[in-house]
């Protein structure tokens, strides 16, 4: 009895018109509820023709397999159902009933395009990676790997470098931002970066004074702190502008611009000077 049980195996075929990951994940989640090792799972991806489906049924018929599938095409789903009845093979449609129910509920037809879920999943992880990179390269951090950034922002303190960087990262861009400090040399790593990735931020000194004064008040810093003094700010802004002009970096004035406006202008400049194409990004 023991030997016959060891030899007995059931075959489950996970069939998909895309990568097969969604179907495979669902099947594995279901199989985890059964205490048996006598299951052979085979995954078939990019199945989009009737001939491909028929070949799978021939295999399933030989081993008495079960076909579990996710297919965006209604026509192909119907073919699987028909072939299942014809060959006496059990089939389970994971996606079809959900699409039908949602179509009735929303009163619109599904796109019937394979791989959309995987595309969304991939885009999601690209964003996560971009956010993680941007956080690790905020305010001059991670200079050694800043060359991997798609956008590099320069600017004196309080020119919206961090919030703009984070906003862009949510849209899939890897961003590094580096502070410009008066009377200090710029980090040498900047000159090793592809210069077409660099955008230099500036701001009206009077506006910057107002921003810094408000921050100084919230931080309860003393009035003797040069950070918010207009004379010091003018010198900072002028120093930064001279650096920008020396290295011929495009300059973006962020005075009274929202984060969204600044980010949009940065993307326009990046496209203009490098011809960078990011496919479906920014999202």
C-alpha positions, 0 to 999 in steps of 0.5 A, a space after each residue: 500500500 505504501 509503495 502504491 501511494 508513493 507512485 501515485 501522483 496527480 498532475 496540475 497544469 497552471 496555464 496562462 496567456 501571460 507569465 503564469 505567475 498569477 495562476 501559479 501563485 493561486 494554485 500553490 496557495 490552494 495546494 498548501 491546504 493539502 498535506 500531500 507531496 504527490 502533486 506535480 505542478 507544471 506551468 505553461 506561460 504565454 499560451 495564446 493560440 488554440 494549437 498551444 491549448 490543444 497540445 496541453 490537453 493532449 498531455 493532460 489526457 495522458 496523465 489525467 491532469 487538471 488544468 487551472 488557467 488564467 486567460 484574458 481572452 474570452 474566446 480562448 477561455 471558451 475553447 478551454 471549457 469545450 476541450 475539457 468537456 471533449 477530453 474529459 479533463 477537469 478545468 478551473 477558470 480562475 479569472 473568467 468568473 471574476 471578469 464576468 462579475 466585474 463586467 456586469 457590476 461596472 457595465 463595461 467590457 474587460 480589455 482582454 489584454 494578457 499580462 496587465 496584472 504582471 505589468 502593474 505588479 512590475 511597475 509597483 516594484 519599480 516605484 518601491 525601488 525608486 523610493 528606496 533609492 531616493 531616500 538613500 540619496 537624500 541631502 548628499 547621502 550615498 554619493 558613491 552610488 549617485 551616478 545610478 540616479 536618473 535625476 540629480 538635483 542641486 540647490 541650497 537649503 530649503 529649495 524643495 530638493 527633498 520633497 521634489 525628489 520624493 514626489 518624483 520617486 513616487 512616479 518611478 524616478 531614481 533621484 539623488 539630491 545634493 546640497 550646495 553649501 556656500 564657500 564649500 567645494 561641490 563633491 567630486 562625485 558630481 563631476 563623475 555623474 552624467 551631466 545631462 541628469 543634473 538640474 540646478 535649483 535656485 530661488 528668490 532670496 527674499 522668498 527663501 528668507 521667508 521660508 527659512 525664517 518660518 522654519 527657524 521660528 518652528 525650530 525655536 532657533 535664535 535670531 543670531 543664526 545666519 541661516 535666515 539672514 537675508 545677507 547670508 542667503 543672498 551670498 548663498 544663492 549667488 554662490 550657487 548660481 556661479 557654480 551652476 553657470 560655471 558647469 553649464 547646468 540647467 537652472 530652474 527657479 522654484 520661487 513660488 512653484 508647487 512641488 508638482 510644478 517643479 517636478 513637471 518642469 524638471 521632467 521637461 528639462 531632463 527630456 529636453 537635454 538627454 532625450 531620456 525615454 522611460 516607457 510608461 514612467 512617469 506614471 
